[in-house]
């Protein structure tokens, strides 16, 4: 539902320099490939006691550091598939509210009634999931200090994150995140969001069943291997479908699984299904590398608004160039 990753930097000169570089990166970029235009009078950072600029936050991190920690950084990244259920104009507010609820709720669960200082910045990027690239993926980066005020000790004490059998703060953080994510989806999407999400997953499994049949054709790899593929579709969200192909892929751990790769997205599901079937049927007429032909034929037919396929016509949001 939502990923919450925690990192920290030590109070050394090198780590202090990297911390300032990180703050600058978070301020002026939304992703590695996308910069941000700053608007005068519009603050990038949301200040909850750690400052609202790179210089202020860096100084607060230095002032509130512990012997072993200069700063903690936390990423709160909701599942883009669930974000897609929220109206676009409400997504930014959703992620901001989620961030504040998670941070405040986590320290409350830890028994730190006074809470903890923090600052966060909201980023907008597109998902990099190869099966569903381009989905809106708003997320936040949170900066926390190395110490926290303790009423019991009447002074600041080291902020730490234990992962022992007795107390696992990382698991606690994940639990708090999931709890608030579910509660907020009830409010922003509706009490039926789980049923709708399950229905979407079931539809994707049905669409993938095309891979049980005989492959439509084969892609010839650089090593001369024949790799089977199936022309098909995959529902991106409740409104938009993609046309593309299914093919075996090897993951980082060496496991092989059949996955989808889109050629064009933003299509009506019935139109995409008909388009894929028409193109797959044409493959039998050609002896060459059919995967490249399949991709190019889809793009050509979309450009021509192919007359043999019944409306509704597609509204293509984006097409993808696949490096084979």
matplotlib code that plots the C-alpha trace (Angstrom):
import matplotlib.pyplot as plt

x = [0.0, 2.7, 6.5, 8.3, 12.1, 14.5, 18.1, 20.6, 23.8, 26.6, 28.0, 31.2, 32.5, 32.0, 28.5, 27.6, 28.6, 26.5, 23.6, 23.7, 23.9, 20.9, 18.9, 19.8, 18.8, 15.4, 14.8, 15.4, 14.5, 11.4, 13.4, 16.8, 15.5, 13.1, 14.0, 11.5, 10.7, 10.6, 7.9, 8.6, 6.7, 5.9, 7.9, 9.2, 9.7, 6.9, 8.5, 7.6, 10.5, 13.4, 13.3, 12.1, 15.3, 18.4, 20.5, 18.0, 17.5, 21.2, 21.8, 19.1, 20.4, 23.8, 22.3, 20.1, 22.5, 23.5, 26.9, 26.2, 23.5, 23.5, 20.1, 17.5, 15.7, 12.4, 10.6, 6.8, 5.8, 2.1, 1.4, 0.8, -2.0, -3.9, -3.0, -4.7, -8.0, -7.8, -8.9, -5.8, -6.6, -6.7, -3.6, -1.1, -3.3, -3.6, 0.2, 0.8, -1.8, -0.6, 3.0, 2.0, -0.3, 2.4, 5.2, 3.0, 1.3, 4.7, 6.1, 2.9, 3.0, 6.6, 5.3, 7.1, 4.2, 6.1, 6.6, 9.7, 10.8, 10.8, 10.5, 9.3, 9.2, 6.6, 7.9, 5.9, 7.3, 6.2, 6.4, 9.2, 7.4, 8.2, 4.7, 3.0, 5.4, 4.2, 1.7, 1.5, 3.7, 3.6, 5.7, 7.5, 11.0, 11.1, 14.1, 14.4, 17.0, 19.4, 17.9, 14.4, 13.1, 12.2, 9.9, 11.0, 14.6, 13.9, 16.5, 17.1, 18.0, 19.3, 16.7, 17.2, 15.3, 15.6, 15.0, 15.3, 12.9, 11.5, 10.9, 11.0, 10.6, 10.8, 8.0, 6.1, 6.6, 5.3, 2.2, 1.4, 1.9, -0.5, -3.1, -3.2, -3.1, -6.1, -8.1, -7.4, -8.3, -11.7, -12.2, -10.6, -11.8, -14.6, -15.2, -15.2, -11.6, -10.4, -13.1, -12.3, -8.6, -9.2, -11.4, -8.7, -6.1, -8.5, -9.0, -5.3, -5.0, -7.7, -5.9, -2.7, -4.4, -3.6, -0.1, -1.6, -2.3, 0.3, 2.6, 1.6, 5.2, 8.9, 11.5, 15.0, 17.5, 21.0, 22.2, 20.0, 17.5, 13.8, 11.8, 8.0, 5.7, 1.9, 0.2, -2.2, -3.5, -3.2, -5.4, -3.3, -6.0, -9.8, -10.1, -7.1, -5.8, -2.5, -1.8, 1.5, 3.0, 3.7, 7.2, 9.5, 11.9, 14.7, 14.7, 17.7, 17.7, 17.8, 14.2, 12.2, 8.6, 6.2, 5.6, 3.8, 5.4, 3.2, 3.5, 0.8, -1.3, -4.4, -6.7, -10.3, -10.0, -12.3, -10.5, -7.1, -8.2, -9.4, -6.3, -4.0, -5.9, -5.8, -2.0, -1.3, -3.2, -1.0, 2.2, 1.7, 2.2, 5.9, 9.0, 11.2, 11.5, 7.8, 8.1, 9.5, 6.9, 4.1, 5.2, 5.5, 2.1, 0.3, 1.8, 0.9, -2.7, -3.2, -2.0, -4.3, -7.3, -7.8, -11.3, -12.0, -12.0, -15.2, -15.3, -14.7, -11.5, -8.4, -7.1, -3.4, -1.6, 1.8, 3.7, 6.9, 10.0, 11.2, 14.9, 15.2]
y = [0.0, 2.4, 2.2, 4.0, 3.8, 5.1, 6.1, 8.1, 10.0, 10.1, 13.4, 13.5, 16.1, 14.0, 12.9, 16.5, 17.6, 14.7, 15.8, 19.3, 17.9, 15.7, 18.7, 20.7, 17.8, 17.3, 21.1, 21.5, 18.2, 15.9, 12.9, 12.2, 13.3, 16.1, 19.4, 21.8, 25.5, 27.3, 30.0, 33.1, 33.2, 29.5, 27.4, 24.0, 22.6, 22.2, 23.2, 21.3, 22.6, 21.7, 24.8, 25.7, 26.0, 24.1, 26.3, 26.3, 22.5, 21.8, 24.0, 22.4, 18.9, 20.0, 21.6, 18.6, 15.8, 13.0, 11.4, 8.9, 10.4, 13.8, 13.3, 10.6, 10.8, 9.1, 8.5, 8.0, 6.6, 5.5, 2.8, 4.6, 2.1, 3.3, 6.9, 6.5, 6.0, 9.5, 12.5, 14.2, 17.5, 15.8, 13.7, 16.3, 17.0, 13.3, 12.7, 15.7, 14.7, 11.1, 12.2, 14.3, 11.6, 8.9, 11.0, 12.2, 8.8, 6.9, 9.0, 8.8, 5.0, 5.1, 7.0, 10.3, 12.6, 15.7, 14.4, 15.2, 18.1, 17.4, 19.0, 17.4, 18.1, 16.8, 15.3, 14.4, 11.8, 9.1, 5.4, 3.3, 0.0, -1.6, -3.1, 0.2, 3.1, 6.7, 6.4, 9.5, 8.8, 11.6, 11.0, 12.9, 13.1, 13.7, 15.0, 14.1, 15.1, 12.8, 13.6, 14.2, 15.9, 13.7, 15.0, 12.0, 13.0, 16.8, 17.0, 15.8, 12.2, 10.1, 9.3, 5.6, 3.0, -0.4, -3.7, -6.1, -9.0, -6.9, -3.7, -3.3, 0.4, -0.2, -2.6, -0.2, 2.5, 0.3, -0.6, 3.0, 3.9, 1.1, 2.0, 5.7, 4.8, 2.6, 5.1, 7.9, 5.8, 5.3, 9.0, 10.1, 7.1, 5.4, 2.4, 0.2, 1.0, -2.5, -4.2, -2.0, -2.6, -6.4, -6.2, -4.4, -7.1, -9.8, -8.2, -8.0, -11.7, -12.4, -10.4, -12.3, -15.6, -15.0, -16.3, -19.8, -20.2, -20.7, -17.6, -15.2, -15.2, -15.0, -12.3, -13.1, -12.0, -10.8, -14.3, -15.8, -17.2, -17.4, -15.8, -16.3, -13.3, -12.8, -9.6, -8.4, -5.7, -4.7, -2.4, 0.4, 1.9, 1.9, 4.2, 3.5, 0.4, -0.3, -2.4, -4.2, -7.6, -10.3, -12.0, -13.8, -11.5, -12.2, -10.1, -9.0, -12.2, -14.4, -15.5, -15.7, -14.6, -13.5, -9.8, -7.1, -4.3, -1.5, 0.0, 2.6, 3.6, 5.7, 3.5, 2.3, -1.4, -2.8, -0.8, -1.9, -5.6, -5.4, -3.5, -6.1, -9.0, -7.4, -6.8, -10.3, -11.8, -10.0, -11.4, -14.7, -13.0, -12.0, -14.2, -11.5, -10.4, -10.1, -8.2, -5.1, -5.4, -5.8, -2.6, -0.5, -1.8, -0.7, 2.8, 3.0, 1.9, 4.3, 7.1, 6.1, 5.5, 2.1, 1.9, -1.8, -1.4, 0.0, 3.1, 4.4, 5.7, 5.9, 8.9, 8.0, 9.5, 8.1, 5.5, 3.7, 2.9, -0.5, -1.3, -4.9]
z = [0.0, 0.9, 1.3, 4.1, 3.8, 6.5, 6.1, 8.3, 8.0, 10.5, 12.0, 10.0, 7.7, 4.6, 5.6, 6.5, 3.0, 1.5, 3.7, 2.2, -1.3, -0.6, 0.7, -2.4, -4.6, -2.8, -3.1, -6.8, -8.3, -8.4, -9.7, -11.2, -14.6, -13.7, -12.2, -10.5, -11.3, -8.0, -7.6, -5.7, -2.4, -2.6, -0.1, -1.2, 2.3, 4.9, 8.2, 11.4, 13.5, 11.2, 9.0, 5.5, 3.4, 2.7, 5.0, 7.9, 7.8, 7.5, 10.6, 12.6, 11.7, 13.0, 16.2, 17.0, 16.1, 18.4, 18.8, 16.1, 13.9, 12.0, 10.4, 9.5, 6.2, 5.5, 2.2, 2.2, -1.1, -1.6, -4.2, -7.6, -8.3, -5.3, -5.9, -9.4, -7.6, -6.1, -8.2, -9.5, -7.8, -4.4, -4.6, -3.4, -0.3, 0.3, 0.3, 2.5, 5.0, 4.9, 5.7, 8.7, 10.0, 9.7, 11.3, 14.2, 14.6, 14.7, 17.5, 19.4, 19.0, 20.4, 23.5, 22.6, 23.4, 22.5, 19.0, 17.0, 14.8, 11.0, 7.6, 4.4, 0.7, -1.8, -5.1, -8.2, -10.6, -12.9, -11.8, -13.2, -13.0, -16.4, -16.5, -15.7, -16.4, -16.3, -13.4, -11.2, -8.2, -5.7, -2.6, 0.2, 1.6, 5.4, 7.4, 11.1, 13.7, 15.5, 18.9, 20.3, 23.4, 26.4, 29.1, 31.2, 31.1, 30.7, 27.9, 24.4, 24.0, 21.1, 18.5, 17.5, 15.5, 17.1, 15.3, 18.2, 19.0, 21.8, 19.9, 16.1, 15.3, 11.5, 11.6, 13.8, 11.2, 8.5, 10.5, 11.3, 7.6, 6.5, 9.1, 8.1, 4.4, 4.7, 6.8, 4.4, 1.3, 3.0, 3.1, -0.2, -2.4, -0.6, 1.6, -1.5, -2.6, -1.6, -3.7, -6.6, -6.3, -6.1, -9.2, -11.1, -10.1, -11.2, -14.5, -15.0, -14.3, -16.8, -19.4, -18.7, -19.4, -23.1, -22.2, -21.6, -25.3, -28.1, -28.5, -31.3, -32.4, -31.4, -30.8, -31.9, -29.2, -29.8, -28.9, -31.6, -29.1, -30.0, -27.2, -27.3, -26.9, -26.8, -28.1, -25.4, -23.1, -19.5, -17.5, -16.1, -13.8, -13.7, -16.8, -18.9, -20.7, -22.4, -25.5, -25.7, -25.3, -22.7, -22.7, -20.3, -18.5, -16.1, -12.8, -10.8, -8.8, -12.0, -11.7, -15.0, -15.2, -17.9, -17.7, -19.7, -21.6, -23.0, -26.4, -26.0, -23.0, -22.4, -24.4, -24.0, -22.9, -25.7, -28.3, -27.1, -27.1, -30.6, -31.8, -30.2, -31.8, -35.3, -35.1, -33.6, -36.5, -39.0, -37.6, -39.3, -42.7, -42.0, -41.4, -39.7, -36.1, -35.2, -32.0, -33.6, -36.3, -33.7, -31.9, -35.1, -36.5, -33.3, -33.7, -37.4, -36.8, -33.9, -36.1, -38.9, -36.5, -38.0, -39.6, -39.0, -35.3, -33.8, -31.6, -29.0, -30.5, -28.3, -26.4, -26.4, -23.5, -24.3, -26.4, -25.3, -27.2, -26.1, -26.3, -27.2]

ax = plt.figure().add_subplot(projection="3d")
ax.plot(x, y, z, "-o")
ax.set_aspect("equal")
plt.show()
